[in-house]
Amino acid sequence: MSNKAVINTEKAPAAIGPYSQAIKAGNTVYLSGQIPLNPETMEIVSDDFEAQARQVFTNLQAVCEEAAGSLGDIVKLNLYLVDLDNFAIVNKVMEEFFSMPFPARAAVGVKALPKGSQVEAEAVMVIGD
């Protein structure tokens, strides 16, 4: 019998493809990439990069909470940026949402992201013992 569970919340954007917002396997939660969609309108929140970054972390936070965790339980975070010149901005915004010890992280420059987003983040979270 599988101990895999689907995590889904209306407080984060609905999946825009054949994937789950997150999958919990044991005490590990694999969070799908979040782009800066407003969960109510399913539209990008703003053209402003900083506002997009804030929405991405807000969406990730909602999925973490639905899985009985928090951003502080994230052990690995992958960021995808259309423009690596926004690296300092995403670091500043990340510090609003995360505290020490920070998760392991990668920041990758990409050509494009879904719906014209400038930033996307995916994560792995470990909850419980």
Contact map, one row per residue, 1 for C-alpha under 8 A:
111000000000000000000000000000000000000000000000000000000000000000000000000000000000000000000000000000000000000000000000000000000
111100000000000000000000000000000000000000000000000000000000000000000000000000000000000000000000000000000000000000000000000000000
111110000000000000000000110000000000000000000000000000000000000000000000000000000000000000000000000000000000000000000000000000000
011111000000000000000011110000000000000000000000000000000000000000000000000000000000000000000000000000000000000000000000000000000
001111100000000000000011100000000000000000000000000000000000000000000000000000000000000000000000000000000000000000000000000000000
000111110000000000011111000000000000000000000000000000000000000000000000000000000000000000000000000000000000000000000000000000000
000011111000000000011111000000000000000000000000000000000000001001100000000000000000000000000000000000000000000000000000000000000
000001111100000000011100000000000000000000000000000000000000001001000000000000000000000000000000000000000000000000000000000000000
000000111111010000001000000000000000000000000000000000000000011001000000000000000000000000000000000000000000000000000000000000000
000000011111110000000000000000000000001000000000000000000000000000000000000000000000000000000000000000000000000000000000000000000
000000001111100000000000000000000000001000000000000000000010011000000000000000000000000000000000000000000000000000000000000000000
000000001111110000000000000000000000011000000000000000000011011000000000000000000000000000000000000000000000000000000000000000000
000000000111111000000000000000000100111101000000000000000010000000000000000000000000000000000000000000000000000000000000000000000
000000001101111100001000000000000000001001000000000000000000000000000000000000000000000000000000000000000000000000000000000000000
000000000000111111111000000000000000000000000000000000000000000000000000000000000000000000000000000000000000000000000000000000000
000000000000011111100000000000000000000000000000000000000000000000000000000000000000000000000000000000000000000000000000000000000
000000000000001111100000000000000000000000000000000000000000000000000000000000000000000000000000000000000000000000000000000000000
000000000000001111110000000000000000000000000000000000000000000000000000000000000000000000000000000000000000000000000000000000000
000000000000001111111000000000010000000000000000000000000000000000000000000000000000000000000000000000000000000000000000000000000
000001110000001001111110000000010000000000000000000000000000000000000000000000000000000000000000000000000000000000000000000000000
000001111000011000111110000000111000000000000000000000000000001000000000000000000000000000000000000000000000000000000000000000000
000001110000000000011111000011110000000000000000000000000000001000000000000000000000000000000000000000000000000000000000000000000
000111100000000000011111100011100000000000000000000000000000000000000000000000000000000000000000000000000000000000000000000000000
000111100000000000000111111111000000000000000000000000000000000000100000000000000000000000000000000000000000000000000000000000000
001110000000000000000011111110000000000000000000000000000000000000000000000000000000000000000000000000000000000000000000000000000
001100000000000000000001111110000000000000000000000000000000000000000000000000000000000000000000000000000000000000000000000000000
000000000000000000000001111110000000000000000000000000000000000000000000000000000000000000000000000000000000000000000000000001111
000000000000000000000001111111000000000000000000000000000000000000000000000000000000000000000000000000000000000000000000000111100
000000000000000000000111111111100000000000000000000000000000000000100000000000000000000000000000000000000000000000000000000111100
000000000000000000000111000111110000000000000000000000000000000000000000000000000000000000000000000000000000000000000000001110000
000000000000000000001110000011111000000000000000000000000001001100000000000000000000000000000000000000000000000000000000011110000
000000000000000000111100000001111100000000000000000000000000000000000000000000000000000000000000000000000000000000000000011000000
000000000000000000001000000000111110000000000000000000000000000000000000000000000000000000000000000000000000000000000001111000000
000000000000100000000000000000011111100000000000000000010011000000000000000000000000000000000000000000000000000000000001110000000
000000000000000000000000000000001111100000010000000100110000000000000000000000000000000000000000000000000000000001001011100000000
000000000000000000000000000000000111110000011000000111110010000000000000000000000000000000000000000000000000000000001011000000000
000000000000100000000000000000000111111011111000000000110000000000000000000000000000000000000000000000000000000000000000000000000
000000000001100000000000000000000001111111111000000000100000000000000000000000000000000000000000000000000000000000000000000000000
000000000111110000000000000000000000111111100000000000000000000000000000000000000000000000000000000000000000000000000000000000000
000000000000100000000000000000000000011111000000000000000000000000000000000000000000000000000000000000000000000000000000000000000
000000000000000000000000000000000000111111100000000000000000000000000000000000000000000000000000000000000000000000000000000000000
000000000000110000000000000000000000111111110000000000000000000000000000000000000000000000000000000000000000000000000000000000000
000000000000000000000000000000000000111011111000000000000000000000000000000000000000000000000000000000000000000000000000000000000
000000000000000000000000000000000011110001111110000100000000000000000000000000000000000000000000000000000000000000101000000000000
000000000000000000000000000000000001110000111110001100100000000000000000000000000000000000000000000000000000000000000000000000000
000000000000000000000000000000000000000000011111101100000000000000000000000000000000000000000000000000000000000000000000000000000
000000000000000000000000000000000000000000011111101100000000000000000000000000000000000000000000000000000000000000000000000000000
000000000000000000000000000000000000000000000111111100000000000000000000000000000000000000000000000000000000000000000000000000000
000000000000000000000000000000000000000000000111111110000000000000000000000000000000010000000000000000000000000000000110000000000
000000000000000000000000000000000000000000000001111111000000000000000000000000000000000011001000000000000000000000000000000000000
000000000000000000000000000000000000000000001111111111100000000000000000000000000000000000000000000000000000000000000000000000000
000000000000000000000000000000000011000000011111111111110000000000000000000000000000000000000000000000000000000000001110000000000
000000000000000000000000000000000001000000000000111111111000000000000000000000000000000001001000000000000000000000000011000000000
000000000000000000000000000000000001000000000000011111111100000000000000000000000000000000001100000000000000000000000000000000000
000000000000000000000000000000000011110000001000001111111110000000000000000000000000000000000000000000000000000000000000000000000
000000000000000000000000000000000111100000000000000111111111000000000000000000000000000000000000000000000000000000000011100000000
000000000000000000000000000000000000000000000000000011111111100000000000000000000000000000000100100000000000000000000000100000000
000000000000000000000000000000000000000000000000000001111111110000000000000000000000000000000000000000000000000000000000000000000
000000000011100000000000000000000101000000000000000000111111111000000000000000000000000000000000000000000000000000000000000000000
000000000001000000000000000000100100000000000000000000011111111100000010000000000000000000000000000000000000000000000000110000000
000000000000000000000000000000000000000000000000000000001111111110000110000000000000000000000000000000000000000000000000000000000
000000001011000000000000000000000000000000000000000000000111111111000000000000000000000000000000000000000000000000000000000000000
000000111011000000001100000000100000000000000000000000000011111111100000000000000000000000000000000000000000000000000000000000000
000000000000000000000000000000100000000000000000000000000001111111111110000000000000000000000000000000000000000000000000000010000
000000000000000000000000000000000000000000000000000000000000111111111100000000000000000000000000000000000000000000000000000000000
000000111000000000000000000000000000000000000000000000000000011111111000000000000000000000000000000000000000000000000000000000000
000000100000000000000001000010000000000000000000000000000000001111111000000000000000000000000000000000000000000000000000000000000
000000000000000000000000000000000000000000000000000000000000000111111100000000000000000000000000000000000000000000000000000000100
000000000000000000000000000000000000000000000000000000000000000111111111100000000000000000000000000000000000000000000000000010100
000000000000000000000000000000000000000000000000000000000000100110011111110000000000000000000000000000000000000000000000000000000
000000000000000000000000000000000000000000000000000000000001100100001111110000000000000000000000110000000000000000000000000010000
000000000000000000000000000000000000000000000000000000000000000000001111110000000000000000000000011001000000000000000000000000000
000000000000000000000000000000000000000000000000000000000000000000001111111000000000000000000000000000000000000000000000000011100
000000000000000000000000000000000000000000000000000000000000000000000111111110000000000000000000000000100000000000000000001111000
000000000000000000000000000000000000000000000000000000000000000000000000111110000000000000000000000001110000000000000000001111000
000000000000000000000000000000000000000000000000000000000000000000000000011111000000000000000000000000111000000000000000001110000
000000000000000000000000000000000000000000000000000000000000000000000000011111100000000000000000000000111100000000000000111100000
000000000000000000000000000000000000000000000000000000000000000000000000000111110000000000000000000000001111000000000000111000000
000000000000000000000000000000000000000000000000000000000000000000000000000011111000000000000000000000001111000000000011110000000
000000000000000000000000000000000000000000000000000000000000000000000000000001111100000000000000000000000011110000000011100000000
000000000000000000000000000000000000000000000000000000000000000000000000000000111111011000000000000000000011110000000111000000000
000000000000000000000000000000000000000000000000000000000000000000000000000000011111000000000000000000000000111110000110000000000
000000000000000000000000000000000000000000000000000000000000000000000000000000001111111000000000000000000000110000000100000000000
000000000000000000000000000000000000000000000000000000000000000000000000000000001111111000000000000000000001100000000000000000000
000000000000000000000000000000000000000000000000000000000000000000000000000000000011111100000000000000000000000000000000000000000
000000000000000000000000000000000000000000000000100000000000000000000000000000001011111111000000000000000000000000000000000000000
000000000000000000000000000000000000000000000000000000000000000000000000000000001011111111100000000000000010000000000000000000000
000000000000000000000000000000000000000000000000000000000000000000000000000000000000111111110000000000000000000000000000000000000
000000000000000000000000000000000000000000000000010000000000000000000000000000000000011111111000000000000000000000000000000000000
000000000000000000000000000000000000000000000000010010000000000000000000000000000000011111111100000000000000000000000000000000000
000000000000000000000000000000000000000000000000000000000000000000000000000000000000001111111110000000000000000000000000000000000
000000000000000000000000000000000000000000000000000000000000000000000000000000000000000111111111000000000000000000000000000000000
000000000000000000000000000000000000000000000000010011000000000000000000000000000000000011111111100000000000000000000000000000000
000000000000000000000000000000000000000000000000000001001000000000000000000000000000000001111111110000000000000000000000000000000
000000000000000000000000000000000000000000000000000000000000000000000000000000000000000000111111111000000000000000000000000000000
000000000000000000000000000000000000000000000000000000000000000000000000000000000000000000011111111000000000000000000000000000000
000000000000000000000000000000000000000000000000000000001000000000000010000000000000000000001111111000000000000000000000000000000
000000000000000000000000000000000000000000000000000000000000000000000011000000000000000000000111111101000000000000000000000000000
000000000000000000000000000000000000000000000000000000000000000000000001000000000000000000000011111111000000000000000000000000000
000000000000000000000000000000000000000000000000000000000000000000000000000000000000000000000000011111000000000000000000000000000
000000000000000000000000000000000000000000000000000000000000000000000000000000000000000000000000001111100000000000000000000000000
000000000000000000000000000000000000000000000000000000000000000000000001001000000000000000000000011111110000000000000000000000000
000000000000000000000000000000000000000000000000000000000000000000000000011110000000000000000000000011111000000000000000000000000
000000000000000000000000000000000000000000000000000000000000000000000000001110000000000000000000000001111100000000000000000000000
000000000000000000000000000000000000000000000000000000000000000000000000000111100000000000000000000000111110000000000000000000000
000000000000000000000000000000000000000000000000000000000000000000000000000011100000000000000000000000011111000000000000000000000
000000000000000000000000000000000000000000000000000000000000000000000000000001111000001000000000000000001111100000000000000000000
000000000000000000000000000000000000000000000000000000000000000000000000000001111001000000000000000000000111110000000000000000000
000000000000000000000000000000000000000000000000000000000000000000000000000000011111000000000000000000000011111000000000000000000
000000000000000000000000000000000000000000000000000000000000000000000000000000011110000000000000000000000001111110000000000000000
000000000000000000000000000000000000000000000000000000000000000000000000000000000100000000000000000000000000111110000000000000000
000000000000000000000000000000000000000000000000000000000000000000000000000000000100000000000000000000000000011111011100000000000
000000000000000000000000000000000000000000000000000000000000000000000000000000000100000000000000000000000000011111111111000000000
000000000000000000000000000000000010000000000000000000000000000000000000000000000000000000000000000000000000000111111000000000000
000000000000000000000000000000000000000000010000000000000000000000000000000000000000000000000000000000000000000011111000000000000
000000000000000000000000000000000000000000000000000000000000000000000000000000000000000000000000000000000000000111111100000000000
000000000000000000000000000000000011000000010000000100000000000000000000000000000000000000000000000000000000000111111111000000000
000000000000000000000000000000000000000000000000100100000000000000000000000000001110000000000000000000000000000110011111000000000
000000000000000000000000000000000011000000000000100110010000000000000000000000111100000000000000000000000000000010001111100000000
000000000000000000000000000000001111000000000000000010010000000000000000000000111000000000000000000000000000000010001111110000000
000000000000000000000000000000001110000000000000000000011001000000000000000011110000000000000000000000000000000000000011111000000
000000000000000000000000000000111100000000000000000000000001000000000000000011100000000000000000000000000000000000000001111100000
000000000000000000000000000001111000000000000000000000000000000000000000011111000000000000000000000000000000000000000000111110000
000000000000000000000000000111100000000000000000000000000000000000000000011110000000000000000000000000000000000000000000011111000
000000000000000000000000000111100000000000000000000000000000000100001010111100000000000000000000000000000000000000000000001111100
000000000000000000000000001110000000000000000000000000000000000000000000111000000000000000000000000000000000000000000000000111110
000000000000000000000000001110000000000000000000000000000000000000011000100000000000000000000000000000000000000000000000000011111
000000000000000000000000001000000000000000000000000000000000000000000000000000000000000000000000000000000000000000000000000001111
000000000000000000000000001000000000000000000000000000000000000000000000000000000000000000000000000000000000000000000000000000111
